[in-house]
Amino acid sequence: MEKKFLIVITHSSDAPERAGAALSIANTAVASGMDVVIFALNEGALLVKKGFAETVTDQKAFPPLKTLLDTLVEAGQKFFVCTACANQFGVGKDELLPNTEMAGPQTLLEYALEREVMTF
């Protein structure tokens, strides 16, 4: 049985080590062939905005956020971002990383019901 994970990221520049941990775990899971969905909420919504990750330079425990995100994007990783959170932080549809969709609580709950959930 294939392991399925939902990784919920709620931080970005406000807690860069948490964002780095989440993206590092996501990269490890994807590289291991696991089925991963990433959902960005709250300040995490900024992570899926093109060009934002480059601005977070004070995260030291993990590779740079830009590197981690680039690797996931290159792997074709699926991302969701909370529509309300994207609106709150000024992230428009045309600014999203590739393979990113805006979604609401129903989508988050549907994935949470069928997967192991990790929240950062």
Secondary structure, DSSP 8 states (H G I E B T S, - for coil): ---EEEEEE--STTSHHHHHHHHHHHHHHHHTT-EEEEEE-GGGGGGGBTTTGGG-----SSS-HHHHHHHHHHTT--EEEEHHHHHHTT--GGGB-TTEEEE-HHHHHHHHHHSEEEE-
